[in-house]
Amino acid sequence: MDPHDHRVGHIDARIDRHALVARLRAAGCVFAEDEADLLLLEPRDADSLERMIAARVSGTPLEHVLGWADFAGVRVPVDTGVFVPRPRSEFIVDAAVEGLAPGSVLVDLCCGSGAIAAAVASRARVEVFATDIDPRAVANAQRTLASAHATVLLGDLFGPLPADLRGRVATVTIVAPYVPTGDIALLPHEARDYEPLTALDGGSDGLEVLRRAIAEAPAWLTPFGRFLTEVAEHQVDAAVGALEEAGLRAEVLTPDESSLVVGWAQE
Ligand SMILES: C[S@@+](CC[C@H](N)C(=O)[O-])C[C@H]1O[C@@H](n2cnc3c(N)ncnc32)[C@H](O)[C@@H]1O
């Protein structure tokens, strides 16, 4: 049997994989073959599959078409209008998991779909709190984290967290919006057209949201607790400066195109 013959759902409609790959490629999908396979694996009827293909061909991000993303080995639901988790953020998950003692508290700020929190929770026994300012992201993250020991709250950064968490947070993870306002127009259209500005725009130098989170972090962290964040390479020095100004010891873990910067709380 040809493994590329797909029968869609329970109806007898065969979709020609080769034609689908050609259609996706013509629409500019770089990974047309992988995308075709993912679309054809969806257990949908022919009409809804055609609607998904049409959406993808018109530029909707694959993850929004599928309704999920594979992030750090976890299938994360991603709703329309919610930021699609990026593979580069998997570094934060690895670093977070490495230092977390069982039962400790993880706070994922700017949680979006809840991808980072869910990936950490899949590998470490932690109590998770996640916050986001966008109600769509919060609803999405609540679904993502439904089976984890997690509380997802709507609001600005640390604002909605219970006060008794102060001084008890072992690790903060945050991928804040970090694109400078002036660079938003340069983003790929999939980001500009399908992801909300609140998820992308980090103000004049891209660090406005992150700087506020850093300033508040010491009040929430345990002694030697960690604040893990991702910034662009050109923002590393400013992020390190903000961490040090807040009294955290800063370390840069991946001096790369996007960099993982860590702030350690002092004793
Ligand atoms: C770049 S996305 C990252 C989402 C998620 N952490 C991920 O990696 O997929 C930034 C997220 O920050 C949220 N956000 C922006 N400003 C915020 C604020 N002041 N407080 C809480 N969340 C905020 C946005 O709604 C968006 O979901």
Ligand as a Chemical Component Dictionary entry (heavy atoms), coordinates in Angstrom:
data_LIG
# 
_chem_comp.id                   LIG 
_chem_comp.type                 NON-POLYMER 
_chem_comp.pdbx_formal_charge   0 
_chem_comp.three_letter_code    LIG 
# 
loop_
_chem_comp_atom.comp_id 
_chem_comp_atom.atom_id 
_chem_comp_atom.alt_atom_id 
_chem_comp_atom.type_symbol 
_chem_comp_atom.charge 
_chem_comp_atom.model_Cartn_x 
_chem_comp_atom.model_Cartn_y 
_chem_comp_atom.model_Cartn_z 
_chem_comp_atom.pdbx_ordinal 
LIG C1  C1  C 0  5.801  36.608 22.740 1  
LIG S1  S1  S 1  4.285  36.038 23.450 2  
LIG C2  C2  C 0  4.894  34.648 24.341 3  
LIG C3  C3  C 0  3.843  33.639 24.710 4  
LIG C4  C4  C 0  4.371  32.355 25.330 5  
LIG N1  N1  N 0  5.183  32.614 26.501 6  
LIG C5  C5  C 0  5.176  31.582 24.305 7  
LIG O1  O1  O 0  6.417  31.550 24.386 8  
LIG O2  O2  O -1 4.548  31.011 23.402 9  
LIG C6  C6  C 0  4.030  37.278 24.666 10 
LIG C7  C7  C 0  2.766  37.118 25.525 11 
LIG O3  O3  O 0  2.805  38.163 26.527 12 
LIG C8  C8  C 0  1.507  38.621 26.778 13 
LIG N2  N2  N 0  1.627  39.933 27.410 14 
LIG C9  C9  C 0  1.951  41.113 26.836 15 
LIG N3  N3  N 0  2.020  42.079 27.772 16 
LIG C10 C10 C 0  1.746  41.495 28.965 17 
LIG C11 C11 C 0  1.664  41.968 30.310 18 
LIG N4  N4  N 0  1.897  43.249 30.601 19 
LIG N5  N5  N 0  1.355  41.092 31.295 20 
LIG C12 C12 C 0  1.108  39.781 30.997 21 
LIG N6  N6  N 0  1.165  39.282 29.742 22 
LIG C13 C13 C 0  1.484  40.123 28.742 23 
LIG C14 C14 C 0  0.835  38.585 25.416 24 
LIG O4  O4  O 0  -0.563 38.592 25.533 25 
LIG C15 C15 C 0  1.436  37.299 24.819 26 
LIG O5  O5  O 0  0.611  36.198 25.087 27 
# 
loop_
_chem_comp_bond.comp_id 
_chem_comp_bond.atom_id_1 
_chem_comp_bond.atom_id_2 
_chem_comp_bond.value_order 
_chem_comp_bond.pdbx_ordinal 
LIG C1  S1  SING 1  
LIG S1  C2  SING 2  
LIG S1  C6  SING 3  
LIG C2  C3  SING 4  
LIG C3  C4  SING 5  
LIG C4  N1  SING 6  
LIG C4  C5  SING 7  
LIG C5  O1  DOUB 8  
LIG C5  O2  SING 9  
LIG C6  C7  SING 10 
LIG C7  O3  SING 11 
LIG C7  C15 SING 12 
LIG O3  C8  SING 13 
LIG C8  N2  SING 14 
LIG C8  C14 SING 15 
LIG N2  C9  SING 16 
LIG N2  C13 SING 17 
LIG C9  N3  DOUB 18 
LIG N3  C10 SING 19 
LIG C10 C11 SING 20 
LIG C10 C13 DOUB 21 
LIG C11 N4  SING 22 
LIG C11 N5  DOUB 23 
LIG N5  C12 SING 24 
LIG C12 N6  DOUB 25 
LIG N6  C13 SING 26 
LIG C14 O4  SING 27 
LIG C14 C15 SING 28 
LIG C15 O5  SING 29 
# 
